[in-house]
């Protein structure tokens, strides 16, 4: 029998509330076009109270989607309502990527993958260090702690304004992860080969405090998940102090790739033209 999906292509979504600022449609649209695939990727703004219904229509096939991305504030509910969340999502308690497979709704979280893939692409060898410092203890921090731990970095020091949140993450992620309050930052940075900002410090042109990166190991990599502006105050200071820096745009692009492959069947490539496209939209 003729399957209309083969003519019009598969359909995927990004859902959130609000979702109008999501850059995911640009990313997936670029890949669909450059790979010559029939398919679509659309924004679906769904209120929190309507999200369970949205997922039921996804599962039943009524909505016509093969899967999609989930952003704030639906990531926790997406995890809880999925039939088959993977082990990464289980540990994080949140999923950002959904897909249907043999009638079951699968879920994963690709933020950690995106973080690692970006560092691997732009600072190969970064993972030779045995010590990382992660500033911040929110949702993004969780996925990054998990990824850095799973890559085998021996000691991960989470530093947060509200130390209780860092302590909660240390308890969740096991003995390699240690929690600290802000005043400990310089001390725990001694000899670290990776420094990650997961807070909103320096976002959208806001000033950030002065950071002294000198305790870091020679050749350490400093990265920021903020990508507006692309060169954040934290990255600028790190570069001025002689450290390698990696901006956060690559994480956004790389985290999108596994979902695209699930929905459309082809692993896409993060290339310079895609970076330019997103930068032109900022
Ligand atoms: P996300 O899910 O994007 O990580 P989040 O859960 O709101 O966002 O977490 C934001 C992080 O940025 C937190 O670690 C927060 O610190 P607190 O836990 O103390 O709130 C941190 N953060 C935000 N603004 C900050 C500031 N001005 N100084 C220091 N840390 C800040």
py3Dmol code that shows the C-alpha trace and the ligand (Angstrom):
import py3Dmol

protein = """\
ATOM      1  CA  UNK A   1       0.000   0.000   0.000  1.00  0.00           C
ATOM      2  CA  UNK A   2       1.161   3.501  -0.736  1.00  0.00           C
ATOM      3  CA  UNK A   3       2.412   5.280   2.361  1.00  0.00           C
ATOM      4  CA  UNK A   4       1.779   9.007   2.125  1.00  0.00           C
ATOM      5  CA  UNK A   5       4.686   9.587   4.519  1.00  0.00           C
ATOM      6  CA  UNK A   6       7.067   8.407   1.805  1.00  0.00           C
ATOM      7  CA  UNK A   7       5.721  11.127  -0.489  1.00  0.00           C
ATOM      8  CA  UNK A   8       5.597  13.993   1.982  1.00  0.00           C
ATOM      9  CA  UNK A   9       8.318  12.790   4.269  1.00  0.00           C
ATOM     10  CA  UNK A  10       8.382  12.181   7.949  1.00  0.00           C
ATOM     11  CA  UNK A  11       7.314  14.871  10.352  1.00  0.00           C
ATOM     12  CA  UNK A  12       9.101  15.815  13.556  1.00  0.00           C
ATOM     13  CA  UNK A  13       8.523  18.613  16.069  1.00  0.00           C
ATOM     14  CA  UNK A  14      10.009  20.731  18.790  1.00  0.00           C
ATOM     15  CA  UNK A  15       7.640  21.327  21.656  1.00  0.00           C
ATOM     16  CA  UNK A  16       7.959  23.733  24.556  1.00  0.00           C
ATOM     17  CA  UNK A  17       6.136  26.609  26.197  1.00  0.00           C
ATOM     18  CA  UNK A  18       7.050  29.034  24.810  1.00  0.00           C
ATOM     19  CA  UNK A  19       8.807  27.572  21.796  1.00  0.00           C
ATOM     20  CA  UNK A  20       9.006  30.491  19.373  1.00  0.00           C
ATOM     21  CA  UNK A  21      12.664  31.222  20.197  1.00  0.00           C
ATOM     22  CA  UNK A  22      13.822  27.673  19.492  1.00  0.00           C
ATOM     23  CA  UNK A  23      16.497  27.507  16.798  1.00  0.00           C
ATOM     24  CA  UNK A  24      15.913  23.785  16.273  1.00  0.00           C
ATOM     25  CA  UNK A  25      13.673  24.290  13.180  1.00  0.00           C
ATOM     26  CA  UNK A  26      16.538  26.134  11.469  1.00  0.00           C
ATOM     27  CA  UNK A  27      18.987  23.341  12.277  1.00  0.00           C
ATOM     28  CA  UNK A  28      16.771  20.469  11.160  1.00  0.00           C
ATOM     29  CA  UNK A  29      15.504  22.434   8.166  1.00  0.00           C
ATOM     30  CA  UNK A  30      19.102  22.945   7.043  1.00  0.00           C
ATOM     31  CA  UNK A  31      19.861  19.238   7.314  1.00  0.00           C
ATOM     32  CA  UNK A  32      16.666  18.173   5.518  1.00  0.00           C
ATOM     33  CA  UNK A  33      17.470  20.548   2.680  1.00  0.00           C
ATOM     34  CA  UNK A  34      21.184  19.814   2.331  1.00  0.00           C
ATOM     35  CA  UNK A  35      20.629  16.043   2.543  1.00  0.00           C
ATOM     36  CA  UNK A  36      17.784  16.287   0.012  1.00  0.00           C
ATOM     37  CA  UNK A  37      15.319  14.496   2.293  1.00  0.00           C
ATOM     38  CA  UNK A  38      11.550  14.859   2.177  1.00  0.00           C
ATOM     39  CA  UNK A  39      10.362  15.692   5.666  1.00  0.00           C
ATOM     40  CA  UNK A  40       9.439  18.474   7.992  1.00  0.00           C
ATOM     41  CA  UNK A  41      10.286  19.771  11.447  1.00  0.00           C
ATOM     42  CA  UNK A  42       7.811  22.125  13.105  1.00  0.00           C
ATOM     43  CA  UNK A  43       7.340  24.126  16.266  1.00  0.00           C
ATOM     44  CA  UNK A  44       4.473  22.890  18.448  1.00  0.00           C
ATOM     45  CA  UNK A  45       3.707  25.228  21.316  1.00  0.00           C
ATOM     46  CA  UNK A  46       1.993  23.129  23.988  1.00  0.00           C
ATOM     47  CA  UNK A  47       0.846  24.396  27.383  1.00  0.00           C
ATOM     48  CA  UNK A  48       1.930  22.304  30.376  1.00  0.00           C
ATOM     49  CA  UNK A  49      -1.654  21.175  31.023  1.00  0.00           C
ATOM     50  CA  UNK A  50      -1.965  19.958  27.428  1.00  0.00           C
ATOM     51  CA  UNK A  51       1.332  18.099  27.222  1.00  0.00           C
ATOM     52  CA  UNK A  52       0.039  14.655  28.300  1.00  0.00           C
ATOM     53  CA  UNK A  53      -2.650  14.872  25.591  1.00  0.00           C
ATOM     54  CA  UNK A  54      -0.038  15.898  23.031  1.00  0.00           C
ATOM     55  CA  UNK A  55       1.984  12.773  23.871  1.00  0.00           C
ATOM     56  CA  UNK A  56      -1.100  10.514  23.680  1.00  0.00           C
ATOM     57  CA  UNK A  57      -1.796  11.749  20.154  1.00  0.00           C
ATOM     58  CA  UNK A  58       1.867  11.185  19.292  1.00  0.00           C
ATOM     59  CA  UNK A  59       1.741   7.615  20.623  1.00  0.00           C
ATOM     60  CA  UNK A  60      -1.520   6.765  18.868  1.00  0.00           C
ATOM     61  CA  UNK A  61      -0.159   8.040  15.553  1.00  0.00           C
ATOM     62  CA  UNK A  62      -3.008  10.558  15.336  1.00  0.00           C
ATOM     63  CA  UNK A  63      -0.646  13.540  15.157  1.00  0.00           C
ATOM     64  CA  UNK A  64       1.374  12.085  12.282  1.00  0.00           C
ATOM     65  CA  UNK A  65       4.737  12.797  13.922  1.00  0.00           C
ATOM     66  CA  UNK A  66       7.526  10.224  14.158  1.00  0.00           C
ATOM     67  CA  UNK A  67       9.066  12.041  17.124  1.00  0.00           C
ATOM     68  CA  UNK A  68      10.576  15.303  18.168  1.00  0.00           C
ATOM     69  CA  UNK A  69      12.471  17.468  20.592  1.00  0.00           C
ATOM     70  CA  UNK A  70      11.189  18.571  23.957  1.00  0.00           C
ATOM     71  CA  UNK A  71      12.285  21.730  25.668  1.00  0.00           C
ATOM     72  CA  UNK A  72      11.385  23.744  28.764  1.00  0.00           C
ATOM     73  CA  UNK A  73       9.088  23.091  30.642  1.00  0.00           C
ATOM     74  CA  UNK A  74       8.238  19.613  29.333  1.00  0.00           C
ATOM     75  CA  UNK A  75      11.472  17.638  29.694  1.00  0.00           C
ATOM     76  CA  UNK A  76      10.593  15.980  33.010  1.00  0.00           C
ATOM     77  CA  UNK A  77       7.079  15.002  31.945  1.00  0.00           C
ATOM     78  CA  UNK A  78       8.386  13.698  28.617  1.00  0.00           C
ATOM     79  CA  UNK A  79      10.676  11.394  30.567  1.00  0.00           C
ATOM     80  CA  UNK A  80       7.922  10.249  32.918  1.00  0.00           C
ATOM     81  CA  UNK A  81       5.366   9.575  30.197  1.00  0.00           C
ATOM     82  CA  UNK A  82       7.677   7.825  27.720  1.00  0.00           C
ATOM     83  CA  UNK A  83       7.263   4.050  27.405  1.00  0.00           C
ATOM     84  CA  UNK A  84      10.979   3.430  27.024  1.00  0.00           C
ATOM     85  CA  UNK A  85      13.226   6.117  28.445  1.00  0.00           C
ATOM     86  CA  UNK A  86      16.896   5.137  28.129  1.00  0.00           C
ATOM     87  CA  UNK A  87      19.384   4.926  30.997  1.00  0.00           C
ATOM     88  CA  UNK A  88      20.701   8.474  30.406  1.00  0.00           C
ATOM     89  CA  UNK A  89      17.199   9.934  30.799  1.00  0.00           C
ATOM     90  CA  UNK A  90      16.522   7.747  33.841  1.00  0.00           C
ATOM     91  CA  UNK A  91      19.490   9.177  35.688  1.00  0.00           C
ATOM     92  CA  UNK A  92      18.697  12.770  34.684  1.00  0.00           C
ATOM     93  CA  UNK A  93      14.942  12.476  35.181  1.00  0.00           C
ATOM     94  CA  UNK A  94      14.473  14.427  31.948  1.00  0.00           C
ATOM     95  CA  UNK A  95      14.343  13.751  28.202  1.00  0.00           C
ATOM     96  CA  UNK A  96      14.793  16.107  25.264  1.00  0.00           C
ATOM     97  CA  UNK A  97      14.369  13.684  22.360  1.00  0.00           C
ATOM     98  CA  UNK A  98      11.438  11.367  21.604  1.00  0.00           C
ATOM     99  CA  UNK A  99      10.805   8.864  18.853  1.00  0.00           C
ATOM    100  CA  UNK A 100       8.287   6.131  18.058  1.00  0.00           C
ATOM    101  CA  UNK A 101       9.572   2.648  17.449  1.00  0.00           C
ATOM    102  CA  UNK A 102       7.252  -0.338  17.008  1.00  0.00           C
ATOM    103  CA  UNK A 103       4.456   1.592  18.670  1.00  0.00           C
ATOM    104  CA  UNK A 104       6.465   2.486  21.785  1.00  0.00           C
ATOM    105  CA  UNK A 105       7.533   6.013  22.702  1.00  0.00           C
ATOM    106  CA  UNK A 106      11.306   6.045  23.296  1.00  0.00           C
ATOM    107  CA  UNK A 107      13.113   8.890  25.043  1.00  0.00           C
ATOM    108  CA  UNK A 108      16.689   9.980  25.501  1.00  0.00           C
ATOM    109  CA  UNK A 109      18.607  13.073  26.482  1.00  0.00           C
ATOM    110  CA  UNK A 110      21.156  14.311  23.951  1.00  0.00           C
ATOM    111  CA  UNK A 111      22.554  17.343  25.816  1.00  0.00           C
ATOM    112  CA  UNK A 112      25.495  15.395  27.199  1.00  0.00           C
ATOM    113  CA  UNK A 113      26.247  13.911  23.796  1.00  0.00           C
ATOM    114  CA  UNK A 114      26.140  17.408  22.274  1.00  0.00           C
ATOM    115  CA  UNK A 115      28.477  18.743  24.915  1.00  0.00           C
ATOM    116  CA  UNK A 116      31.048  15.979  24.367  1.00  0.00           C
ATOM    117  CA  UNK A 117      30.788  16.015  20.567  1.00  0.00           C
ATOM    118  CA  UNK A 118      31.402  19.770  20.523  1.00  0.00           C
ATOM    119  CA  UNK A 119      34.518  19.464  22.692  1.00  0.00           C
ATOM    120  CA  UNK A 120      35.770  16.463  20.704  1.00  0.00           C
ATOM    121  CA  UNK A 121      35.359  18.419  17.460  1.00  0.00           C
ATOM    122  CA  UNK A 122      36.945  21.659  18.624  1.00  0.00           C
ATOM    123  CA  UNK A 123      39.377  20.708  21.411  1.00  0.00           C
ATOM    124  CA  UNK A 124      40.422  17.103  20.746  1.00  0.00           C
ATOM    125  CA  UNK A 125      42.369  15.624  23.636  1.00  0.00           C
ATOM    126  CA  UNK A 126      40.465  17.721  26.206  1.00  0.00           C
ATOM    127  CA  UNK A 127      39.541  14.492  28.017  1.00  0.00           C
ATOM    128  CA  UNK A 128      43.115  13.642  28.984  1.00  0.00           C
ATOM    129  CA  UNK A 129      42.488  15.606  32.179  1.00  0.00           C
ATOM    130  CA  UNK A 130      41.476  13.960  35.412  1.00  0.00           C
ATOM    131  CA  UNK A 131      39.789  17.023  36.903  1.00  0.00           C
ATOM    132  CA  UNK A 132      36.908  19.187  35.726  1.00  0.00           C
ATOM    133  CA  UNK A 133      35.181  22.199  37.264  1.00  0.00           C
ATOM    134  CA  UNK A 134      31.535  22.822  36.444  1.00  0.00           C
ATOM    135  CA  UNK A 135      29.986  26.124  37.438  1.00  0.00           C
ATOM    136  CA  UNK A 136      26.237  25.875  38.035  1.00  0.00           C
ATOM    137  CA  UNK A 137      23.853  23.154  39.167  1.00  0.00           C
ATOM    138  CA  UNK A 138      20.744  23.522  36.972  1.00  0.00           C
ATOM    139  CA  UNK A 139      19.313  21.275  34.266  1.00  0.00           C
ATOM    140  CA  UNK A 140      22.141  21.848  31.802  1.00  0.00           C
ATOM    141  CA  UNK A 141      24.736  21.156  34.471  1.00  0.00           C
ATOM    142  CA  UNK A 142      23.215  17.739  35.186  1.00  0.00           C
ATOM    143  CA  UNK A 143      23.581  16.481  31.644  1.00  0.00           C
ATOM    144  CA  UNK A 144      27.150  17.806  31.451  1.00  0.00           C
ATOM    145  CA  UNK A 145      28.193  16.241  34.766  1.00  0.00           C
ATOM    146  CA  UNK A 146      26.804  12.908  33.577  1.00  0.00           C
ATOM    147  CA  UNK A 147      28.620  13.143  30.247  1.00  0.00           C
ATOM    148  CA  UNK A 148      31.975  14.172  31.734  1.00  0.00           C
ATOM    149  CA  UNK A 149      31.728  11.424  34.356  1.00  0.00           C
ATOM    150  CA  UNK A 150      30.811   8.814  31.749  1.00  0.00           C
ATOM    151  CA  UNK A 151      33.785   9.904  29.639  1.00  0.00           C
ATOM    152  CA  UNK A 152      35.960   8.891  32.561  1.00  0.00           C
ATOM    153  CA  UNK A 153      37.153  12.177  34.043  1.00  0.00           C
ATOM    154  CA  UNK A 154      38.176  11.198  37.587  1.00  0.00           C
ATOM    155  CA  UNK A 155      37.095  14.202  39.658  1.00  0.00           C
ATOM    156  CA  UNK A 156      34.272  16.584  38.877  1.00  0.00           C
ATOM    157  CA  UNK A 157      33.859  19.648  41.058  1.00  0.00           C
ATOM    158  CA  UNK A 158      30.472  21.340  40.890  1.00  0.00           C
ATOM    159  CA  UNK A 159      30.503  24.917  42.179  1.00  0.00           C
ATOM    160  CA  UNK A 160      27.213  26.714  42.687  1.00  0.00           C
ATOM    161  CA  UNK A 161      25.856  29.892  44.248  1.00  0.00           C
ATOM    162  CA  UNK A 162      23.298  27.761  46.102  1.00  0.00           C
ATOM    163  CA  UNK A 163      25.492  25.005  47.441  1.00  0.00           C
ATOM    164  CA  UNK A 164      22.545  22.741  48.292  1.00  0.00           C
ATOM    165  CA  UNK A 165      21.769  22.287  44.598  1.00  0.00           C
ATOM    166  CA  UNK A 166      25.368  21.220  43.938  1.00  0.00           C
ATOM    167  CA  UNK A 167      25.151  18.808  46.863  1.00  0.00           C
ATOM    168  CA  UNK A 168      21.994  17.283  45.453  1.00  0.00           C
ATOM    169  CA  UNK A 169      23.799  16.636  42.156  1.00  0.00           C
ATOM    170  CA  UNK A 170      26.859  15.190  43.890  1.00  0.00           C
ATOM    171  CA  UNK A 171      24.591  12.765  45.761  1.00  0.00           C
ATOM    172  CA  UNK A 172      22.844  11.830  42.516  1.00  0.00           C
ATOM    173  CA  UNK A 173      25.963  11.247  40.437  1.00  0.00           C
ATOM    174  CA  UNK A 174      28.144   9.341  42.862  1.00  0.00           C
ATOM    175  CA  UNK A 175      31.610   9.520  44.358  1.00  0.00           C
ATOM    176  CA  UNK A 176      33.421  11.232  41.478  1.00  0.00           C
ATOM    177  CA  UNK A 177      31.282  14.372  41.855  1.00  0.00           C
ATOM    178  CA  UNK A 178      32.004  16.911  44.608  1.00  0.00           C
ATOM    179  CA  UNK A 179      29.925  19.958  45.618  1.00  0.00           C
ATOM    180  CA  UNK A 180      31.223  23.390  46.595  1.00  0.00           C
ATOM    181  CA  UNK A 181      30.035  26.934  47.234  1.00  0.00           C
ATOM    182  CA  UNK A 182      31.368  29.826  45.139  1.00  0.00           C
ATOM    183  CA  UNK A 183      34.218  30.882  47.455  1.00  0.00           C
ATOM    184  CA  UNK A 184      35.886  27.495  46.818  1.00  0.00           C
ATOM    185  CA  UNK A 185      36.139  28.131  43.069  1.00  0.00           C
ATOM    186  CA  UNK A 186      39.829  29.095  42.925  1.00  0.00           C
ATOM    187  CA  UNK A 187      40.874  26.283  45.227  1.00  0.00           C
ATOM    188  CA  UNK A 188      39.038  23.510  43.362  1.00  0.00           C
ATOM    189  CA  UNK A 189      40.199  24.882  39.990  1.00  0.00           C
ATOM    190  CA  UNK A 190      43.824  24.011  40.815  1.00  0.00           C
ATOM    191  CA  UNK A 191      45.149  21.719  38.130  1.00  0.00           C
ATOM    192  CA  UNK A 192      41.784  21.246  36.382  1.00  0.00           C
ATOM    193  CA  UNK A 193      41.921  20.690  32.617  1.00  0.00           C
ATOM    194  CA  UNK A 194      38.308  21.579  31.925  1.00  0.00           C
ATOM    195  CA  UNK A 195      36.197  24.494  33.134  1.00  0.00           C
ATOM    196  CA  UNK A 196      32.540  24.680  32.124  1.00  0.00           C
ATOM    197  CA  UNK A 197      30.128  27.540  32.728  1.00  0.00           C
ATOM    198  CA  UNK A 198      26.545  26.233  32.808  1.00  0.00           C
ATOM    199  CA  UNK A 199      25.062  29.336  34.447  1.00  0.00           C
ATOM    200  CA  UNK A 200      23.464  32.283  32.738  1.00  0.00           C
ATOM    201  CA  UNK A 201      26.335  34.564  33.811  1.00  0.00           C
ATOM    202  CA  UNK A 202      27.291  36.783  30.868  1.00  0.00           C
ATOM    203  CA  UNK A 203      24.207  35.966  28.806  1.00  0.00           C
ATOM    204  CA  UNK A 204      22.683  38.560  26.446  1.00  0.00           C
ATOM    205  CA  UNK A 205      25.362  41.165  27.091  1.00  0.00           C
ATOM    206  CA  UNK A 206      25.061  41.069  30.887  1.00  0.00           C
ATOM    207  CA  UNK A 207      28.304  41.666  32.730  1.00  0.00           C
ATOM    208  CA  UNK A 208      29.961  38.712  34.446  1.00  0.00           C
ATOM    209  CA  UNK A 209      32.289  38.883  37.438  1.00  0.00           C
ATOM    210  CA  UNK A 210      36.050  38.721  36.933  1.00  0.00           C
ATOM    211  CA  UNK A 211      37.349  35.183  36.887  1.00  0.00           C
ATOM    212  CA  UNK A 212      40.910  34.215  37.693  1.00  0.00           C
ATOM    213  CA  UNK A 213      41.605  31.115  35.623  1.00  0.00           C
ATOM    214  CA  UNK A 214      45.289  30.972  36.596  1.00  0.00           C
ATOM    215  CA  UNK A 215      44.842  27.959  38.935  1.00  0.00           C
ATOM    216  CA  UNK A 216      43.764  25.808  35.941  1.00  0.00           C
ATOM    217  CA  UNK A 217      46.238  23.384  34.359  1.00  0.00           C
ATOM    218  CA  UNK A 218      48.406  24.677  31.522  1.00  0.00           C
ATOM    219  CA  UNK A 219      46.488  23.995  28.305  1.00  0.00           C
ATOM    220  CA  UNK A 220      43.117  23.754  30.072  1.00  0.00           C
ATOM    221  CA  UNK A 221      39.946  24.185  28.027  1.00  0.00           C
ATOM    222  CA  UNK A 222      37.287  26.695  29.115  1.00  0.00           C
ATOM    223  CA  UNK A 223      33.821  26.359  27.643  1.00  0.00           C
ATOM    224  CA  UNK A 224      30.477  28.064  28.113  1.00  0.00           C
ATOM    225  CA  UNK A 225      27.032  26.755  27.294  1.00  0.00           C
ATOM    226  CA  UNK A 226      25.820  30.316  26.766  1.00  0.00           C
ATOM    227  CA  UNK A 227      26.061  31.160  23.042  1.00  0.00           C
ATOM    228  CA  UNK A 228      24.432  34.603  22.938  1.00  0.00           C
ATOM    229  CA  UNK A 229      26.806  36.351  22.695  1.00  0.00           C
ATOM    230  CA  UNK A 230      29.044  33.764  21.068  1.00  0.00           C
ATOM    231  CA  UNK A 231      32.091  35.065  22.901  1.00  0.00           C
ATOM    232  CA  UNK A 232      30.834  35.431  26.462  1.00  0.00           C
ATOM    233  CA  UNK A 233      32.662  37.479  29.093  1.00  0.00           C
ATOM    234  CA  UNK A 234      33.855  34.205  30.639  1.00  0.00           C
ATOM    235  CA  UNK A 235      35.330  32.971  27.339  1.00  0.00           C
ATOM    236  CA  UNK A 236      36.887  36.355  26.638  1.00  0.00           C
ATOM    237  CA  UNK A 237      38.581  36.424  30.030  1.00  0.00           C
ATOM    238  CA  UNK A 238      39.812  32.834  29.634  1.00  0.00           C
ATOM    239  CA  UNK A 239      41.271  33.587  26.193  1.00  0.00           C
ATOM    240  CA  UNK A 240      42.975  36.722  27.528  1.00  0.00           C
ATOM    241  CA  UNK A 241      44.509  34.577  30.250  1.00  0.00           C
ATOM    242  CA  UNK A 242      45.924  32.185  27.647  1.00  0.00           C
ATOM    243  CA  UNK A 243      43.484  29.271  27.787  1.00  0.00           C
ATOM    244  CA  UNK A 244      41.816  27.392  24.951  1.00  0.00           C
ATOM    245  CA  UNK A 245      38.134  28.284  24.643  1.00  0.00           C
ATOM    246  CA  UNK A 246      35.143  26.529  23.101  1.00  0.00           C
ATOM    247  CA  UNK A 247      31.902  28.428  22.531  1.00  0.00           C
ATOM    248  CA  UNK A 248      28.479  26.983  23.281  1.00  0.00           C
ATOM    249  CA  UNK A 249      26.924  27.086  19.820  1.00  0.00           C
ATOM    250  CA  UNK A 250      28.475  23.749  18.872  1.00  0.00           C
ATOM    251  CA  UNK A 251      26.707  21.989  21.750  1.00  0.00           C
ATOM    252  CA  UNK A 252      23.352  23.217  20.462  1.00  0.00           C
ATOM    253  CA  UNK A 253      24.136  21.942  16.961  1.00  0.00           C
ATOM    254  CA  UNK A 254      25.592  18.586  17.997  1.00  0.00           C
ATOM    255  CA  UNK A 255      22.800  17.761  20.460  1.00  0.00           C
ATOM    256  CA  UNK A 256      20.353  17.931  17.554  1.00  0.00           C
ATOM    257  CA  UNK A 257      22.079  15.246  15.471  1.00  0.00           C
ATOM    258  CA  UNK A 258      20.942  12.031  17.245  1.00  0.00           C
ATOM    259  CA  UNK A 259      17.258  13.011  17.031  1.00  0.00           C
ATOM    260  CA  UNK A 260      17.541  13.824  13.339  1.00  0.00           C
ATOM    261  CA  UNK A 261      19.021  10.389  12.712  1.00  0.00           C
ATOM    262  CA  UNK A 262      16.201   8.670  14.646  1.00  0.00           C
ATOM    263  CA  UNK A 263      13.439  10.503  12.761  1.00  0.00           C
ATOM    264  CA  UNK A 264      14.876  10.822   9.266  1.00  0.00           C
ATOM    265  CA  UNK A 265      17.268   7.863   9.092  1.00  0.00           C
ATOM    266  CA  UNK A 266      20.491   9.710   8.238  1.00  0.00           C
ATOM    267  CA  UNK A 267      23.191  10.969  10.601  1.00  0.00           C
ATOM    268  CA  UNK A 268      23.672  14.660   9.764  1.00  0.00           C
ATOM    269  CA  UNK A 269      26.941  16.588   9.930  1.00  0.00           C
ATOM    270  CA  UNK A 270      27.570  19.762  11.915  1.00  0.00           C
ATOM    271  CA  UNK A 271      29.421  21.922   9.398  1.00  0.00           C
ATOM    272  CA  UNK A 272      30.595  25.515   9.142  1.00  0.00           C
ATOM    273  CA  UNK A 273      27.674  26.527   6.920  1.00  0.00           C
ATOM    274  CA  UNK A 274      25.202  25.439   9.600  1.00  0.00           C
ATOM    275  CA  UNK A 275      27.096  27.483  12.187  1.00  0.00           C
ATOM    276  CA  UNK A 276      26.959  30.511   9.890  1.00  0.00           C
ATOM    277  CA  UNK A 277      23.233  30.033   9.349  1.00  0.00           C
ATOM    278  CA  UNK A 278      22.510  30.074  13.086  1.00  0.00           C
ATOM    279  CA  UNK A 279      24.883  32.980  13.716  1.00  0.00           C
ATOM    280  CA  UNK A 280      23.145  35.002  11.014  1.00  0.00           C
ATOM    281  CA  UNK A 281      19.861  34.448  12.873  1.00  0.00           C
ATOM    282  CA  UNK A 282      21.170  35.738  16.207  1.00  0.00           C
TER     283      UNK A 282
END
"""
ligand_1 = """\
31
LIG
P 19.480 25.553 33.359
O 18.420 24.506 33.335
O 19.614 26.324 32.097
O 20.802 25.021 33.810
P 18.606 26.652 35.916
O 18.105 25.349 36.357
O 17.766 27.860 36.123
O 18.950 26.668 34.374
O 20.045 26.907 36.592
C 20.718 28.093 36.427
C 22.099 27.989 37.091
O 22.727 29.267 36.958
C 22.059 27.683 38.564
O 23.221 26.974 38.903
C 22.082 29.098 39.183
O 22.565 29.159 40.495
P 21.552 28.895 41.747
O 21.322 27.431 41.806
O 22.268 29.429 42.918
O 20.294 29.688 41.413
C 23.066 29.759 38.254
N 22.990 31.228 38.247
C 22.066 31.996 37.641
N 22.330 33.305 37.827
C 23.469 33.361 38.573
C 24.266 34.414 39.107
N 23.944 35.699 38.901
N 25.368 34.097 39.818
C 25.700 32.813 40.026
N 24.992 31.760 39.554
C 23.895 32.035 38.839
"""
view = py3Dmol.view(width=600, height=400)
view.addModel(protein, "pdb")
view.setStyle({"model": 0}, {"cartoon": {"style": "trace"}})
view.addModel(ligand_1, "xyz")
view.setStyle({"model": 1}, {"stick": {}})
view.zoomTo()
view.show()
